[in-house]
Amino acid sequence: MRVIHFTAVVLTYMSHIGLSTASDDQKTKDDDPCTVHSPHSGAFFDLNPISLYPIEAGKKAHKDQRNESWHARGYDYPANFTLNVCAPVLEELKHVEGVKESHWRNVSAYYEQDGKTFSIGQQSAKPIFRGRKMILQYTDGSPCPNTPHHKRSVDVEDLLGGRGLAPRKLNDGKDHDKDHDDDKKKSDSSSTRRKSTLISLLCERDALAPKATVAFVGASPDDCAYFFELRSPHACGGVSNKQQALGPGGVFGVIAFIALLVYLVGGCVYQRTVMHARGWRQLPNYGMWAGMGSFFKDMFIILTSSCARWLPRNRGYRSLSSSNGTARGGGGGGGRGSRNDDENRLIDQLDEDWDE
């Protein structure tokens, strides 16, 4: 009964450890930057290899390490684009339109036009899935050229002016024009739209393809949203390294351990319920396991006895007594030879008596 209880406790403890380990792996998996799991296939995507970082001072650059960000040609758009994946651009930006100086180091995509630098998104290290498409989005860039609020205000004023209508004024002694201007400034500042970037991450299976290629797809009519495609072998699904914590040997060990537990539990239940065994005799094949002790004992004696002949013998009083006996016997081993002859004659005499 104690054996069954012990095995049940071991199984419960192992299941508890497995659940806690799985939950810890899930938390770690969700906290990893620039990684994502597909909700459809469960594939693991790690974009860190195409995320560029500056070379640390005093360290030598790797052979394939870049010292500049990814570039995309604008073609019919009057500017070319520079961007990075899950990290700020490597280039040092001196001035960015409409962005605080403290945020210049967090710009992940930008373009230059007419001598000015425009941000099209701040750093984001969280790729997401929309359907089966993996995307990376940057927001909070430079202000858009024309906000919808500003455009609607201009249209209404032009419409009123074209009809010759003027806004009505209230005669309550307050300067409503000033209040209207203040409200307009607050509204404009709160509703300012900013440039953003949407990157579609596509799998590239060509073995000779570069690490990553970025292509400009297009921009919104108001130059407020920009769309890109990034193709890379690292955008192909794989398996997380953390899920491969157990190697082939570890997997075999787990299977062997589970098989041993099943053998012990099943054997104990059979011996107790069917054979009505108690105590240690509940163990399956108890006779074999009990005989293992004597087997190892015999093997130990055999090995030690075979090795004992190579050990140096102790030459003490025994050698002295044998040498003294030789001297008393007249030298040359005559005493020992006479004793052997006497023993042989005695044996022959006993044999003759036995035959008679």
N, C-alpha and C positions, 0 to 999 in steps of 0.2 A: 504493500500500500504506500509506503514511503517513497519507493521508486517511482510509482505513477504520479504521486503528488509532485515530486521533484521535476519530472519531465514536463508536467503541465505548467509549473511555474516558469521553467526555462522558455517554453513556447510563448507564454504571455509576455515575458520580458522582451523577447526578440521582436514580437509584433509591435510592442510599444516603441522600441528603439527605431524600427523601420518607419513607423508613422511620423515620429518626431523628426527623423532625418529627412523624410520626404517634404515635410512642411518647411524645414530650414532651407532645403534646396529650392523650393518654390519662392521663398522670400528672397533668396540670393539671386534667383533667376530674374525676378521682377525688378530688382535694384540695379542690374547691370546696365551701364549706359551703352547706347548705340547697338542694342540687341533687341530682337523681338521673336516671338514664336507665332507661327501661322495658326489662326483659330480653325482653319479648315483641315490642313494636312498635318499639323503639329510639327512641321519642320522648323529648325532653329536657324536664324539668320544673324550673323555677326558682321557688322560693317566697320568694326574697328580697324581692320587692315587697310581700308581706304580712307580712314580719317587721318589727316596730316597734322603733324605737330612740329614746332621748330626744333632744330638741332641744339641739344644742350651744349653749353660752353665747356670746352675741354674734352669733348667726346668726338670721335671720328664718325662721320656719316656712313651709313650702310651703302651698299652698292646700288640698291634700288630706292633709296630714300630721296624724296623730292625736297627741294628748298623753295618751292613756290606752290601756290594753290592750283586747283583745277580750273581750266579755262574753257569757255564756250564762245564760239563765234556768233555774232548777232545777225549776220547776213543782211536782210532788209531792214533790220532795226539799226538805228544810228549809233550803236555802241556794242562793245564786247563785254562779256561778263566774267567775273572771277568768283569762285565759291569753294567752300570746303564742306566736308561731310561730318556732321555731329561735332564740329569744332570751329573756332574762329579762323578767319583766313590768316595765312602766314605773313602776308604783306602788312607793313606798318602804315596805317592810315593817318594822315595829317589832319584832315578836316572832312567831316561827313555832314551833309546838309540835313538840318532838322533833327539831329541826334545829339544828345548830351555827350560831352567829352568823356565822361566816365563810362559810356557805353560803346565807345569806338572800338575798344579791344574785344568786344563780344560780337562784332559784325561777322556773319558767316557767308554773306553774299553781297556783292556790290558791283556797280559799273561806273565808269567815268564818262562824262559828256560835257563839252564846252568848258573844260578845265575844272569841273566840279565833280565831287564824289557823292554818289547816291547809294545809300544802303537799301537793300531789298530784303532784309531779314536779319534778325538776331539769332544767336546760337540756339539750337535745339538738339538734344541727344536722344530723342524718343521717336523712332520710326513707328508708324502705325499701319494697320491694314484697313483698307476700305474695300470690302468684298474680297476679291483675290488679288488686289493691287496693293503693293507695298509702297508707301509714300513717306516722304520726309518734308515737313513744312516749317518754314521760317516766317516769322511775323515781326511787327514793330520796327519796320524800316523807316526810311525817310518819308515825310508827308507826301501824299499824292498831289499832283499838280492842281486839280480841281475837285473839290469835294462835292457830293450831291447837294448838300445843304446850301453851299455857296451858289451852285448853279441854279437851283430853284429860286433863290432870292433874286438873282439877277433877272430871271425870266419874269417873275411877278412884277418887278419894278419897271421893266421894259414894257410889259403889257399895260400897266396903269398909265405910264407916260404916253404911250401911243394913243390911248383913248382920251387923254386930256383930263384924267381924274387925279385928284390929289388926296392924300390921306387926310382924314378928319382929325382935328385937334380939339382937345378938351380944355375948357376954360376953368380949371380948378386951381390955377396958380402954381402948378408943378411943371417941371421941364420933362415932359414925357419923351422927347427926342433923345435926351441924354440917357434916360433909363432904358430906352429901346436899344441904344448903342451899346450900353453895358451888357444888356441881356444877350445881344447878338455876339459880342466878343466871348462871353462865357459859353454860349452855345457852339460857336465855331471851334473854341479850344477843346470842348468836350467831345465834339463829333468829328474831329479831324481823322480822316482815314489815312492809313500808312501803308507803304508798299510791303508786299509779301511775296514769298517764293514757294512754289510747290514742285518738288522733285519726285518723279516717278522712277523707282528703282527696279531695273529689269535684269534678268539673268543673262549672262554672256557665257556660252559654253565653248566658244572657240579657244583652243589651247594656245594659239599664237596671239590672241587678243591682249591689249595692254591691261594694266591693273584696273583702270577705270577710264571711261570716255563719257564726256558730258556734252549733250546737244541741246541747243535752245529750241524750244517748240513754238513759243509765241508769248504775247503779252496782251493784257486786256486793253480795250480801246482808250481807257483813261490812264494808261500806264501806271496802274496800281497793283496788278498781279502779274507774276511772271511764271512761266511753266518750262520745266526742263525734263529731260530724260537722261538717266545715268545708267550705263550698262557696265556690269562688272561680274567676274566669276564669283565674287564674294556675295553677290545678291542672289545666288542660288541656294536653295535650302540644304541644310545639313543636319548633323546631330551635335548637340551640345557636348563639349568636353567634360563638363561636370556630370553629365549623365553616364559617362564612361569611366567612372571612378574605379569600378571593378574590372580587372583584366581577365583574360581567359582562365588563369589560375585561380583568381578569386571566385569567378562564377562556378568553376568546378568544385572549389571548397565549399561554397554555399550549398550546392546540390548534394554533395557527399554528406554534409552535416544534416541536412533535412532528411536524407535517406536513413541516416543512423538514428535520428529521433523517431522516425516512423517504425524502424525495426525494433527499437527499445519499447516504445509505447504499445505497438501491436503485439509484440511477444509477451510483454507483461500482462496485458489484458487476456491473452489466450491462456497463459500459464495459470492465471488466477481464477478465471471463470470456468475453463474446461478441465484443466489438470488439477485444480484446487490446491495449487502450490502456495506457500507462504514464505515470507522473509526473502532472503537473497535467491531462493530457488525459483522465484517468479521471473528472474531474468531468462530470456530465451537462450537455449543451448548452455544451460548452467554448467553441465558436466564438462563441456569443452573449455569454457572459460576457467573453471576450477583447475583443470589439468594443465593450463598454460603455465601456472607457477612452477610445477614440477618439471615441465619441459625446459623452461629457461634455466632452472637450477641445474639440470643435467648438462645442458649446453655449456654453462659456465664452468662446471667441473671438467668437462672434456677439453675446453679451450685452455684452462689454466694448467691442467696436467700435461698437455702437449707442449706448452710453452715453458714448463718448469725444467725440462731437460737442457734448455739453453742457458739456465741460470748457473753462475759459478757455485761449486760445492764448497761447503765449509770443512776445511781440513783442521780438525781439532784433536781431541783425545782419541777419537777412533783411529786416526792414522798412526798415532803414537802406539796404541795397543797392538795394532796389526804389525807395526815394525818390530816391537818387542817380541811378539810371538814368532816372528820370522827368525829373529836372532836366537831365541831359545831352541828353535827347531833345527838348528845346525846350518842356517843360511840357505839361500836358494829356494825357499818356499817348501822345504821338505816336510815341516810340521803340518802345514795345511794339506799337502798331498797325502800324508798318512791318514789324516782324519777322513778324507774323502774315500780312501780305500776301505777303512773300517766300516763306513756307512754303506758302501756298496756290498761288502760281504754280509752285513747284517740284513740287507734287503734281500739278497739271494737266499739266505737261510730261511727267512720268513716265507719266501715264495715256495721253497721246497717243502716246508712244514704244511703249507696251505694245500699243496698238491697231494701230499700224503693223506 
